[in-house]
Amino acid sequence: MIIDRFRLDGRTALITGAGKGIGARIATAFAEMGADIICVARTQSDVDEVAEQVRALGRQALAVSCDVTDEAGLAALIDSVEVTFGKLDILVNNAGAPGKGYGSLKKVDKARFEHTIDINLTSAYTLTHLALPLLQKAPEATIVNVSSALAWMVDRNFSAYAAAKAGMNQMTKVMSYELAPKIRCNAIAPGAIETPSTAFITQNEQMLNDTTRWIPMGRLGQPDDIALAALYLASPASAFVSGKVLEVDGGMVALPGSAIQTTLAMSAPEGQ
Ligand SMILES: NC(=O)c1ccc[n+]([C@@H]2O[C@H](COP(=O)([O-])OP(=O)(O)OC[C@H]3O[C@@H](n4cnc5c(N)ncnc54)[C@H](OP(=O)(O)O)[C@@H]3O)[C@@H](O)[C@H]2O)c1
């Protein structure tokens, strides 16, 4: 059956930022489709909870507290994956945030800028580099990077985050070329998705209306929307797709995206 090509039976998937939001849903969605999961985030209790949900779905889970900006921590993480599972088929570089680099050009100095690049771009490069020996041993490994619509949208206050995510998109393309045909590498560029990081939108009716006004589908995305895209890119269903950035944003590409981002920029707390 063609639907079976979306299954992940027998595969092991490492997902960063899997404590909540998009990453947590990718973890449980992949488990539903048959994968064993390594859940990574800084807050141990969050990854423990998601790992429990994975086990309740009948799959194995490992919950690891790790800051993706800590190279030694990432190396230890890969060691523990090797010891526990002996293999890795899927890597999802999802952890990310506007970080300290969110804010005006006047406010954001080099250290703040680099903080944001580190969380969103350098971490994904470093973990991919460290995971490569395991991925190369897998019969058909896949890498999925979670980017952002802000890689192409233009607005104030997001210089660092936008640069990091645009860098991630191009890095995805170069890596895919270098790693083909054994390993596929793709990215997803989400629009506004309802997660804890966008609670400042969903908890304010005016802002929610202002935001959805610019989304043709008339709603914010849900973590399910991104998890389904990740499933497609991580599974054999996308066997002939590599080096691509899949936009999952409710159709915002057709609209003046900076309008919604102006709303966000005026309202988001700086330096989270
Ligand atoms: N939500 C959106 O509208 C949206 C739109 C475009 C792109 N994205 C991208 O989608 C990804 C997930 O976003 P989200 O909205 O699901 O975020 P979220 O709800 O804030 O969840 C982020 C997860 O990543 C973890 N994390 C953050 N920094 C980390 C670090 N340094 N090391 C390890 N784990 C870290 C967090 O846990 P700890 O804090 O415990 O570490 C948490 O589990 C991000 O890359 C984001 O840039 C989101």
The ligand as a Gaussian input file, in Angstrom:
#p B3LYP/6-31G(d) Opt

LIG

0 1
 N        5.836000      28.511000      16.572000
 C        6.013000      29.193000      15.444000
 O        5.160000      30.018000      15.036000
 C        7.244000      28.975000      14.613000
 C        7.300000      29.591000      13.344000
 C        8.418000      29.403000      12.558000
 C        9.463000      28.604000      12.992000
 N        9.396000      28.017000      14.220000
 C       10.530000      27.179000      14.632000
 O       10.040000      25.929000      15.069000
 C       10.902000      25.391000      16.066000
 C       10.075000      25.003000      17.296000
 O        9.378000      26.150000      17.738000
 P        8.188000      26.046000      18.808000
 O        7.262000      27.146000      18.504000
 O        7.689000      24.654000      18.919000
 O        8.998000      26.456000      20.128000
 P        8.638000      26.178000      21.681000
 O        7.197000      25.899000      21.867000
 O        9.257000      27.341000      22.397000
 O        9.466000      24.857000      21.993000
 C       10.836000      24.866000      21.790000
 C       11.465000      23.591000      22.307000
 O       12.870000      23.691000      22.048000
 C       13.586000      23.561000      23.277000
 N       14.777000      24.396000      23.219000
 C       14.849000      25.745000      23.099000
 N       16.121000      26.157000      23.143000
 C       16.870000      25.044000      23.292000
 C       18.264000      24.810000      23.434000
 N       19.146000      25.817000      23.439000
 N       18.692000      23.533000      23.570000
 C       17.809000      22.510000      23.574000
 N       16.494000      22.671000      23.449000
 C       16.032000      23.921000      23.319000
 C       12.597000      23.989000      24.335000
 O       12.831000      23.397000      25.603000
 P       13.804000      24.004000      26.717000
 O       13.506000      25.472000      26.832000
 O       13.474000      23.208000      27.929000
 O       15.200000      23.741000      26.233000
 C       11.294000      23.410000      23.785000
 O       11.179000      22.047000      24.116000
 C       11.961000      26.476000      16.333000
 O       13.125000      26.185000      15.580000
 C       11.312000      27.748000      15.805000
 O       12.281000      28.700000      15.397000
 C        8.311000      28.178000      15.044000

